[in-house]
Amino acid sequence: MKKKVLLVLFLLLSLVSVFVGAATLVPYQTADGTNLKYRGTQQNVMIPDEYIKQDTDFRAVWISHLVSDFPSYSNETQYKNEVQKVFNVLEYFNINAMIFHVRTHNNALYKSELNPVASYYKNVNFDQFDPLEYIIEEAHKRGIEFHAWMNPYRLSTSFSGTPEQYAATQPGYNIASNPEMILKSGNSLILNPGEPAVREFLVDTVMELIENYDVDAIHFDDYFYINNVDDTHTRNKYNTEGLSLGDFRRKQIDLFIEDLYNTMRAYNLQNNRVVQLGISPSGIYRNGSHVPLENYKYDENGTLTYPLSSNSSGFAHYDNYLYSDTKKWIDEEWIDYIIPQTYWSFEQPVAGYAGLMDWWNMVVKYKNVNLYSGMGVYMANESSNTYGWKSNVDEAINQVVYSSNLEHVQGHSVYSYKHLRFAYDKNAGMPMLVNQLTKVKEEAWTEYTLLPEIRTYDPVVLPGVQNLRVEKVNSQNTVKFNALDGAKFYAIYRGENNVTFSTDELIAVVGANEAVISYTDTEVEGNYYYGVKAISNTNTLGTGTIATEGATFYTVDFYVDGKIVKSYRHDEEIILPEIPHKVGYDQVEPYWSITEFGEITENIRVDAIYTINKYTVNFMVDDEIFHSETVEHGQKVTLPESPTKEGYNFVYWDPSINLNSVTKDLEVEAIFSPKKVFVEFYGLNNELLKREIIDYGTDATAPEVNEDSDYVLIGWNGDFTNVTKDTIVYGIFVPRYYTVRFFDKDANLIEEVTVEYKNAADAPEAPKVDGYKFVEWDRDFSEIDSDLDVYAVYEKVKSPISCKDFGLSFFIFSLGLALFVFIRRKK
């Protein structure tokens, strides 16, 4: 079991040691004897003084025709001989997983109806012999997982023609026959990750392989987007969210990984398989500086929120040009394992091994994704400066030793197979490489080990094997037992006085498709007990069965949460062990599923039965229960619908209370904030002048308006005081200038003037009219707010009487009077 260690180190020039279990942490010393510091700090890198043995350990190697790890297929005999050579090397180094390249460039090193057969397999007649099926069977016989390594997007790295020319070389059933599905940069071509049809094709490609071959995993490395590629036309079609180039490209890869994960998981659950999805990106996710481990931060889902980068300054795969958000895939648990290509040595100045692995170790801390480390042992044979790989014979073993103290690093994968082969063959031309891998073999990978459990699926615990027996012939013991449905492999244990199924007793891991499994233990002196545990598809150990030479023993195993806490042989007195206390299961007393044992004629599993606690969670609004829910211990609460409150917006339920894992009765208060409403002010031509967010029931402030040269704002068409809803108001504008016409009494235009809004018009001089006097203008023009006609108002003038006029009038009057009198007398 790995030990979780929290180190608080003061940076000293002298040596400082910290005990970790059986090992001691000491400063890492470079080849020249100086203490290695974390990049940019004076803090010593600390390493155990010896390898800390693990209960499980992923030990893998990448194997590819592309880098001359494996020759092309000539015939069946040649191929089988080469395969056996590979397994000789793998067994020597106690490797338990092989990552074998089956798709290098939109091709297939297997029988496919979707992809053309790779040139390496051009001589294969799949109807007579299937090379991939053979190597998978040979791996499984030895208890070695087979991971199918596929490059999803890569088409070519050396094609000088156009996408149309490349498409013309592809069969019509393959998606690359459509040039619209291809992106090109220089001589490199890839399938376009932004095309939905490409994603669908790649998922179909993977599923074709899974459905036809008994692979244990699908494995992608770090080839996603390529450098300097132009996908403008793709983004114009599909970037409906207005994402940046980087975010858009990362989303396209995310969509593929998520879709593939969902498809594979559904298939696995329907078919009782556990085909893993693994990723091996370049070693740096994003670059940053050193952050002490105690300062790392996580959210309520166990997702690392700080820091989001390792202590490094090299090429990072989050941004240009790969655009792969592998941390998100871990956080979402869309993948089962990740192997960052942390190929650099401890002393590499921009990406030291310790700083990188420390960060990755913390990324997966609360996630069910297994973390392994990619080992760049090829660098020991590079011509360039690879620092510790060239100068320190302990570089490889130091990486294994260092990782053995990181709680969440569960193994390594070596790049690549030919370097293992060089070490196996003791290649005289590569002494540094040979010595480094020899140290790994002799100091860490000394014996068989079990693969880590696959934690993204519920563990499958198989029962004990039946009819276990040991047949002794001379110095060999042959262990035989009946095959068990659902078993992936079988772990074989050996002990002198008994078998306790400890890792020290493990002598082999085997697999077979036959009804009776057989394993021969050679060169054995004396009598031994043998034990067998079936290993399920989740790499979970099953119930143990023990036998000795010529005898069968049945066991009674007491389990707590899938782990054996006590085991008895059938011929021992069985005493019920005490059931351990379990947090969250103390409301009801636990009990054993079986308490009485008669004659034991088979393996018996006894489980501790716990009754989980139940709690009440009340959701409160202003001290009143809004909603109540009963949940089990550790269960996540389903949040009720959002409550409403006049004048307020619901924000969230009290975030200080952990609702993801309930461990007691809870009251959770609703958190509200004053409701916000908006008021939008529009001007001329419906131009938005201002958008103001205000608290519910408060007043908005009208904007300052830059008045148009021809119009002026005189008010707003709506109220924006005590606002209780989203409101839109429009400015009321009137023309800035008006025409005022002045007319005389006969309606003749005197003068026409232009007047600014609310200003007074300058009146002209009223014309003189005989017998009349100008009195006034007929209307007010002191504050003009419209076009206006103004008429002059006159009154008639009464003229004064002169003496001359009076005399004439008197004469006429007298004459008239005399005439009147004369007429009267005549009558």
ZARO-147461 format. One record per residue (C-alpha): residue in one letter; x, y, z. Coordinates in steps of 0.1 Angstrom, whole numbers, plus 5000, padded with zeros to 4 digits. Example, Ala and Ser with C-alpha at 12.3 -4.5 7.8 and 13.67 -1.06 7.14 Angstrom:
<rs>
aa  east  north  up
a  5123  4955  5078
s  5137  4989  5071
</rs>
This chain:
<rs>
aa  east  north  up
m  5000  5000  5000
k  5014  5034  4991
k  5020  5058  5018
k  5007  5093  5017
v  5034  5116  5029
l  5032  5153  5037
l  5066  5169  5037
v  5073  5202  5052
l  5109  5209  5043
f  5131  5237  5053
l  5157  5245  5027
l  5191  5236  5042
l  5225  5231  5027
s  5231  5201  5050
l  5214  5167  5044
v  5180  5163  5059
s  5163  5129  5062
v  5126  5121  5067
f  5113  5086  5075
v  5086  5072  5052
g  5076  5037  5063
a  5106  5014  5058
a  5123  5040  5036
t  5140  5073  5044
l  5136  5105  5024
v  5169  5120  5015
p  5179  5149  4993
y  5183  5139  4956
q  5219  5142  4946
t  5230  5149  4911
a  5260  5132  4894
d  5284  5158  4907
g  5272  5153  4943
t  5251  5185  4948
n  5216  5185  4961
l  5190  5190  4934
k  5165  5219  4939
y  5130  5223  4926
r  5131  5246  4896
g  5132  5283  4907
t  5135  5275  4944
q  5160  5266  4971
q  5139  5236  4982
n  5156  5202  4980
v  5140  5174  4959
m  5136  5145  4984
i  5137  5109  4973
p  5133  5076  4993
d  5167  5059  4999
e  5153  5027  4985
y  5124  5015  4964
i  5091  5012  4983
k  5075  4980  4972
q  5039  4983  4959
d  5010  4959  4962
t  5002  4966  4926
d  5023  4982  4899
f  5016  4990  4862
r  5047  4981  4842
a  5042  4987  4806
v  5062  4993  4774
w  5052  5010  4741
i  5058  4988  4710
s  5055  5002  4675
h  5065  4992  4640
l  5068  5029  4633
v  5100  5032  4654
s  5115  4998  4645
d  5104  4980  4676
f  5088  4953  4656
p  5094  4941  4620
s  5069  4939  4592
y  5049  4907  4587
s  5065  4883  4563
n  5047  4850  4572
e  5031  4833  4601
t  5062  4815  4613
q  5084  4846  4612
y  5057  4866  4630
k  5053  4841  4658
n  5090  4838  4663
e  5092  4876  4667
v  5063  4877  4691
q  5079  4851  4713
k  5111  4872  4714
v  5091  4901  4726
f  5075  4881  4754
n  5108  4868  4765
v  5120  4904  4771
l  5087  4914  4787
e  5088  4884  4811
y  5124  4891  4820
f  5115  4926  4831
n  5083  4914  4848
i  5062  4937  4825
n  5025  4932  4829
a  5011  4955  4801
m  5020  4960  4765
i  5009  4991  4745
f  5010  4979  4710
h  5006  5002  4679
v  4976  4990  4659
r  4967  5023  4640
t  4996  5046  4630
h  4983  5067  4601
n  4946  5061  4594
n  4953  5025  4589
a  4948  4991  4606
l  4972  4965  4618
y  4941  4943  4622
k  4912  4932  4600
s  4890  4962  4594
e  4861  4972  4571
l  4867  5009  4579
n  4904  5015  4575
p  4930  5002  4550
v  4955  4976  4562
a  4988  4991  4572
s  5018  4985  4549
y  5035  4965  4577
y  5007  4939  4573
k  5004  4939  4535
n  5014  4902  4534
v  4987  4891  4559
n  4959  4869  4548
f  4934  4874  4577
d  4913  4845  4566
q  4942  4821  4574
f  4960  4838  4603
d  4952  4869  4623
p  4985  4883  4638
l  4967  4907  4662
e  4945  4879  4676
y  4976  4858  4681
i  4996  4884  4701
i  4966  4892  4723
e  4962  4855  4732
e  4999  4852  4739
a  4998  4882  4762
h  4968  4870  4781
k  4984  4836  4787
r  5011  4854  4806
g  4988  4876  4825
i  4998  4906  4804
e  4973  4933  4794
f  4971  4942  4758
h  4965  4980  4752
a  4957  4988  4716
w  4976  5020  4707
m  4958  5041  4681
n  4965  5075  4665
p  4930  5088  4658
y  4937  5118  4636
r  4971  5114  4619
l  4970  5107  4582
s  5006  5115  4570
t  5037  5135  4580
s  5053  5134  4545
f  5027  5141  4519
s  5035  5171  4497
g  5003  5171  4477
t  4969  5186  4483
p  4941  5172  4505
e  4923  5164  4473
q  4953  5144  4460
y  4956  5125  4493
a  4919  5117  4494
a  4922  5102  4459
t  4946  5076  4473
q  4922  5064  4500
p  4895  5037  4496
g  4859  5050  4493
y  4848  5033  4525
n  4873  5054  4545
i  4865  5090  4556
a  4898  5103  4544
s  4885  5098  4508
n  4866  5130  4514
p  4891  5160  4512
e  4867  5182  4532
m  4874  5160  4562
i  4912  5168  4560
l  4934  5195  4574
k  4969  5201  4561
s  5000  5219  4573
g  5032  5216  4554
n  5036  5179  4546
s  5014  5168  4575
l  4977  5159  4572
i  4952  5150  4598
l  4915  5142  4600
n  4897  5174  4609
p  4888  5172  4646
g  4861  5199  4641
e  4840  5178  4618
p  4812  5158  4635
a  4815  5131  4608
v  4852  5126  4617
r  4843  5121  4654
e  4816  5096  4645
f  4840  5077  4622
l  4867  5075  4649
v  4843  5062  4675
d  4832  5036  4649
t  4868  5027  4643
v  4875  5022  4680
m  4843  5002  4685
e  4851  4979  4655
l  4884  4970  4671
i  4868  4964  4706
e  4840  4943  4692
n  4863  4921  4672
y  4893  4917  4694
d  4898  4910  4732
v  4918  4941  4738
d  4921  4954  4774
a  4924  4991  4766
i  4923  5017  4738
h  4953  5040  4741
f  4959  5074  4725
d  4992  5093  4726
d  4998  5130  4721
y  4988  5135  4684
f  4957  5157  4682
y  4959  5190  4662
i  4991  5198  4643
n  5012  5229  4641
n  5002  5259  4619
v  4971  5243  4606
d  4943  5265  4593
d  4908  5255  4602
t  4891  5288  4596
h  4864  5273  4574
t  4856  5248  4601
r  4853  5274  4628
n  4831  5295  4605
k  4808  5266  4602
y  4806  5253  4638
n  4818  5280  4661
t  4783  5292  4671
e  4794  5302  4706
g  4821  5327  4695
l  4849  5307  4711
s  4885  5316  4708
l  4906  5295  4685
g  4921  5276  4714
d  4888  5270  4732
f  4871  5259  4700
r  4898  5234  4692
r  4899  5220  4728
k  4861  5216  4726
q  4864  5195  4695
i  4888  5171  4711
d  4867  5171  4743
l  4836  5162  4723
f  4854  5132  4708
i  4868  5119  4741
e  4835  5123  4759
d  4816  5106  4730
l  4841  5077  4729
y  4840  5074  4767
n  4802  5072  4767
t  4801  5047  4738
m  4828  5024  4753
r  4812  5025  4788
a  4778  5016  4775
y  4793  4987  4755
n  4813  4975  4785
l  4783  4975  4808
q  4762  4957  4783
n  4788  4930  4775
n  4804  4925  4809
r  4837  4938  4797
v  4860  4966  4810
v  4880  4979  4780
q  4898  5009  4794
l  4904  5042  4777
g  4939  5056  4783
i  4957  5087  4772
s  4994  5095  4770
p  4999  5132  4764
s  5031  5151  4764
g  5044  5156  4799
i  5035  5192  4804
y  4998  5203  4806
r  5005  5240  4812
n  5035  5259  4824
g  5039  5277  4857
s  5061  5281  4888
h  5066  5261  4919
v  5037  5259  4944
p  5042  5241  4977
l  5020  5210  4979
e  5003  5223  5011
n  4990  5252  4990
y  4972  5231  4964
k  4934  5237  4964
y  4904  5216  4954
d  4867  5222  4949
e  4839  5202  4964
n  4841  5176  4936
g  4878  5169  4943
t  4889  5188  4912
l  4923  5206  4915
t  4916  5244  4912
y  4951  5257  4920
p  4977  5255  4906
l  4966  5247  4871
s  5001  5242  4858
s  5033  5224  4867
n  5066  5239  4876
s  5079  5239  4841
s  5085  5261  4810
g  5085  5236  4781
f  5061  5227  4753
a  5026  5223  4768
h  4997  5204  4753
y  4968  5226  4766
d  4975  5253  4741
n  4992  5257  4707
y  4994  5234  4690
l  4979  5202  4704
y  4949  5219  4722
s  4941  5189  4744
d  4926  5195  4778
t  4937  5163  4795
k  4931  5177  4830
k  4894  5181  4821
w  4893  5145  4809
i  4907  5135  4843
d  4883  5158  4862
e  4853  5144  4843
e  4867  5109  4846
w  4862  5103  4809
i  4894  5082  4808
d  4905  5053  4829
y  4942  5061  4831
i  4967  5087  4820
i  5004  5083  4812
p  5020  5118  4808
q  5052  5115  4788
t  5074  5127  4817
y  5104  5117  4797
w  5129  5142  4811
s  5155  5136  4837
f  5155  5150  4872
e  5181  5176  4863
q  5163  5189  4832
p  5162  5227  4838
v  5128  5235  4822
a  5108  5203  4830
g  5124  5183  4859
y  5109  5149  4865
a  5101  5155  4902
g  5082  5188  4897
l  5061  5173  4869
m  5052  5141  4887
d  5044  5160  4919
w  5018  5181  4900
w  5002  5151  4881
n  5001  5132  4914
m  4980  5160  4929
v  4957  5163  4898
v  4944  5128  4902
k  4943  5129  4940
y  4906  5127  4944
k  4898  5112  4910
n  4892  5076  4900
v  4917  5079  4871
n  4949  5058  4874
l  4981  5077  4869
y  5013  5062  4854
s  5045  5078  4845
g  5060  5077  4810
m  5097  5068  4811
g  5119  5083  4784
v  5148  5058  4787
y  5156  5063  4750
m  5172  5096  4761
a  5201  5077  4775
n  5211  5069  4739
e  5203  5104  4724
s  5231  5125  4709
s  5217  5157  4724
n  5221  5168  4760
t  5195  5149  4780
y  5211  5157  4814
g  5207  5129  4840
w  5199  5103  4813
k  5235  5108  4800
s  5253  5116  4833
n  5236  5095  4860
v  5234  5057  4858
d  5207  5058  4884
e  5183  5081  4865
a  5158  5053  4855
i  5158  5036  4889
n  5156  5070  4906
q  5124  5078  4887
v  5109  5045  4898
v  5120  5050  4934
y  5108  5086  4935
s  5073  5076  4922
s  5070  5048  4947
n  5066  5075  4973
l  5039  5094  4954
e  5006  5081  4966
h  4987  5082  4933
v  5014  5072  4908
q  5007  5035  4902
g  5034  5025  4877
h  5054  5033  4846
s  5056  5027  4809
v  5089  5026  4790
y  5094  5042  4756
s  5101  5021  4738
y  5104  4983  4734
k  5136  4983  4714
h  5154  4999  4744
l  5142  4971  4767
r  5155  4947  4741
f  5189  4965  4740
a  5192  4961  4777
y  5180  4925  4776
d  5206  4917  4750
k  5233  4936  4770
n  5241  4957  4739
a  5277  4967  4743
g  5273  4999  4723
m  5248  5013  4749
p  5263  5008  4783
m  5244  5037  4800
l  5210  5024  4787
v  5218  4988  4796
n  5230  4997  4831
q  5200  5019  4838
l  5174  4994  4829
t  5193  4966  4846
k  5191  4986  4878
v  5153  4989  4874
k  5151  4952  4869
e  5173  4943  4899
e  5161  4969  4924
a  5124  4974  4917
w  5109  4951  4891
t  5124  4920  4907
e  5093  4898  4906
y  5057  4894  4894
t  5032  4920  4905
l  4995  4927  4901
l  4980  4953  4879
p  4963  4983  4896
e  4926  4981  4900
i  4905  4999  4874
r  4886  5024  4896
t  4862  5040  4871
y  4840  5009  4873
d  4824  4992  4903
p  4848  4965  4915
v  4839  4929  4905
v  4849  4904  4932
l  4848  4868  4919
p  4843  4837  4941
g  4871  4812  4947
v  4882  4788  4920
q  4869  4752  4923
n  4887  4719  4922
l  4921  4733  4931
r  4948  4706  4933
v  4985  4702  4932
e  5002  4674  4913
k  5039  4668  4922
v  5062  4652  4896
n  5098  4651  4906
s  5109  4687  4914
q  5078  4703  4897
n  5045  4711  4912
t  5016  4716  4888
v  4987  4736  4901
k  4954  4729  4884
f  4919  4743  4889
n  4887  4749  4870
a  4884  4780  4849
l  4860  4806  4864
d  4834  4826  4844
g  4844  4863  4843
a  4880  4857  4852
k  4905  4878  4833
f  4936  4864  4849
y  4946  4842  4879
a  4970  4851  4906
i  4991  4822  4919
y  5005  4823  4954
r  5029  4799  4972
g  5037  4796  5009
e  5057  4772  5031
n  5033  4767  5061
n  5002  4784  5047
v  4991  4810  5022
t  4981  4844  5034
f  4979  4859  4999
s  5004  4886  5006
t  5023  4901  4977
d  5054  4884  4988
e  5038  4850  4981
l  5028  4859  4945
i  5047  4838  4921
a  5028  4841  4888
v  4998  4857  4870
v  4983  4836  4843
g  4954  4834  4819
a  4939  4809  4796
n  4908  4801  4776
e  4907  4764  4786
a  4883  4747  4810
v  4911  4737  4833
i  4939  4762  4841
s  4973  4747  4847
y  5005  4763  4860
t  5038  4745  4867
d  5061  4756  4894
t  5095  4743  4885
e  5126  4735  4905
v  5107  4731  4938
e  5121  4713  4968
g  5098  4703  4997
n  5061  4707  5002
y  5043  4740  4997
y  5008  4754  5000
y  4994  4770  4969
g  4967  4796  4967
v  4947  4810  4937
k  4927  4842  4934
a  4908  4850  4902
i  4913  4885  4889
s  4882  4901  4874
n  4879  4926  4845
t  4883  4954  4869
n  4917  4939  4880
t  4901  4931  4914
l  4912  4901  4933
g  4886  4875  4942
t  4882  4851  4970
g  4912  4829  4977
t  4914  4791  4975
i  4943  4772  4991
a  4956  4738  4984
t  4987  4717  4992
e  5002  4688  4974
g  4974  4662  4968
a  4949  4680  4990
t  4922  4707  4986
f  4914  4733  5012
y  4883  4754  5014
t  4883  4788  5030
v  4859  4808  5050
d  4866  4844  5042
f  4852  4873  5062
y  4848  4905  5041
v  4843  4941  5050
d  4837  4963  5020
g  4851  4938  4996
k  4883  4932  5015
i  4892  4901  5035
v  4896  4909  5073
k  4898  4873  5084
s  4902  4839  5067
y  4899  4804  5080
r  4907  4770  5064
h  4878  4746  5065
d  4897  4724  5091
e  4901  4753  5115
e  4878  4765  5143
i  4858  4794  5130
i  4854  4823  5154
l  4833  4852  5142
p  4856  4882  5141
e  4846  4916  5155
i  4830  4938  5129
p  4849  4970  5127
h  4831  5003  5133
k  4823  5021  5101
v  4815  5058  5099
g  4780  5064  5086
y  4767  5030  5095
d  4762  5033  5133
q  4725  5038  5136
v  4719  5001  5132
e  4742  4974  5146
p  4761  4956  5118
y  4761  4918  5116
w  4777  4889  5096
s  4758  4874  5067
i  4765  4839  5080
t  4770  4829  5116
e  4765  4792  5116
f  4789  4768  5098
g  4784  4730  5094
e  4805  4708  5073
i  4824  4730  5048
t  4826  4715  5014
e  4832  4747  4994
n  4846  4781  4997
i  4824  4804  5018
r  4823  4841  5017
v  4809  4859  5047
d  4801  4896  5044
a  4797  4922  5071
i  4762  4937  5066
y  4759  4973  5074
t  4728  4995  5074
i  4736  5029  5062
n  4726  5059  5082
k  4698  5081  5069
y  4696  5119  5075
t  4671  5146  5071
v  4681  5176  5051
n  4657  5206  5054
f  4660  5234  5030
m  4649  5267  5047
v  4635  5300  5035
d  4633  5326  5062
d  4633  5300  5090
e  4605  5280  5074
i  4610  5246  5058
f  4607  5250  5020
h  4616  5214  5012
s  4627  5183  5031
e  4647  5153  5018
t  4660  5121  5034
v  4694  5109  5022
e  4718  5081  5030
h  4752  5087  5045
g  4776  5101  5020
q  4749  5106  4995
k  4747  5138  4974
v  4715  5158  4980
t  4693  5165  4950
l  4687  5202  4952
p  4650  5213  4952
e  4636  5238  4928
s  4647  5273  4934
p  4625  5293  4959
t  4610  5327  4951
k  4609  5358  4972
e  4594  5391  4964
g  4620  5416  4954
y  4648  5391  4956
n  4666  5366  4933
f  4676  5332  4946
v  4714  5328  4945
y  4721  5294  4959
w  4717  5272  4989
d  4742  5280  5017
p  4775  5269  5001
s  4792  5265  5034
i  4773  5233  5039
n  4786  5202  5021
l  4757  5187  5002
n  4778  5164  4981
s  4784  5140  5010
v  4758  5143  5038
t  4770  5129  5072
k  4744  5144  5095
d  4710  5161  5097
l  4712  5195  5080
e  4694  5227  5077
v  4703  5246  5046
e  4694  5282  5042
a  4684  5298  5009
i  4707  5327  5000
f  4690  5356  4982
s  4703  5388  4967
p  4682  5418  4960
k  4665  5413  4926
k  4681  5433  4899
v  4661  5448  4870
f  4673  5467  4841
v  4662  5500  4826
e  4672  5507  4790
f  4671  5542  4777
y  4668  5547  4739
g  4674  5578  4720
l  4669  5589  4684
n  4666  5561  4659
n  4662  5536  4688
e  4698  5539  4697
l  4706  5524  4731
l  4719  5552  4752
k  4722  5534  4785
r  4715  5501  4802
e  4714  5504  4839
i  4711  5474  4863
i  4695  5485  4896
d  4680  5469  4927
y  4644  5460  4926
g  4622  5490  4937
t  4648  5517  4932
d  4652  5545  4907
a  4672  5546  4876
t  4692  5576  4865
a  4686  5589  4830
p  4717  5593  4809
e  4733  5625  4798
v  4722  5629  4762
n  4743  5645  4735
e  4716  5663  4718
d  4713  5660  4680
s  4719  5691  4660
d  4684  5690  4647
y  4665  5676  4677
v  4663  5681  4714
l  4653  5658  4742
i  4623  5671  4761
g  4615  5641  4783
w  4610  5603  4785
n  4579  5583  4776
g  4579  5562  4808
d  4585  5563  4845
f  4617  5549  4858
t  4613  5555  4895
n  4605  5526  4920
v  4612  5501  4891
t  4600  5466  4898
k  4604  5450  4864
d  4627  5453  4834
t  4618  5486  4817
i  4625  5502  4784
v  4619  5540  4780
y  4623  5561  4749
g  4634  5597  4747
i  4609  5623  4735
f  4627  5644  4709
v  4615  5675  4691
p  4631  5694  4663
r  4656  5719  4674
y  4646  5748  4649
y  4612  5761  4639
t  4599  5786  4614
v  4580  5817  4626
r  4561  5837  4599
f  4549  5872  4605
f  4519  5885  4585
d  4502  5919  4582
k  4465  5926  4587
d  4458  5916  4551
a  4477  5883  4555
n  4506  5894  4536
l  4539  5879  4547
i  4561  5904  4563
e  4590  5882  4573
e  4600  5845  4579
v  4625  5837  4607
t  4641  5805  4620
v  4641  5802  4658
e  4658  5776  4681
y  4636  5756  4703
k  4624  5775  4734
n  4639  5807  4722
a  4620  5839  4714
a  4615  5850  4678
d  4627  5885  4668
a  4596  5902  4655
p  4599  5925  4625
e  4586  5961  4625
a  4549  5961  4617
p  4540  5980  4586
k  4521  6013  4589
v  4485  6013  4576
d  4465  6046  4571
g  4437  6049  4596
y  4450  6021  4616
k  4473  6017  4645
f  4494  5985  4652
v  4485  5971  4685
e  4502  5937  4689
w  4510  5904  4674
d  4482  5879  4678
r  4502  5852  4697
d  4531  5847  4719
f  4565  5839  4704
s  4587  5842  4734
e  4593  5803  4738
i  4590  5787  4704
d  4583  5749  4704
s  4566  5745  4670
d  4562  5762  4636
l  4542  5794  4641
d  4522  5820  4620
v  4519  5853  4637
y  4495  5881  4625
a  4498  5918  4632
v  4467  5932  4651
y  4456  5968  4642
e  4429  5992  4654
k  4412  6020  4636
v  4424  6055  4644
k  4398  6084  4653
s  4411  6117  4637
p  4406  6151  4657
i  4381  6179  4640
s  4395  6213  4628
c  4378  6247  4627
k  4376  6246  4589
d  4359  6213  4591
f  4335  6225  4618
g  4324  6255  4597
l  4316  6234  4567
s  4297  6210  4588
f  4277  6238  4604
f  4269  6253  4570
i  4256  6220  4557
f  4236  6214  4588
s  4220  6249  4587
l  4211  6245  4550
g  4195  6212  4557
l  4175  6226  4585
a  4162  6255  4564
l  4151  6232  4537
f  4132  6210  4562
v  4113  6241  4575
f  4104  6253  4540
i  4089  6220  4531
r  4069  6218  4562
r  4054  6252  4555
k  4044  6243  4520
k  4022  6216  4533
</rs>
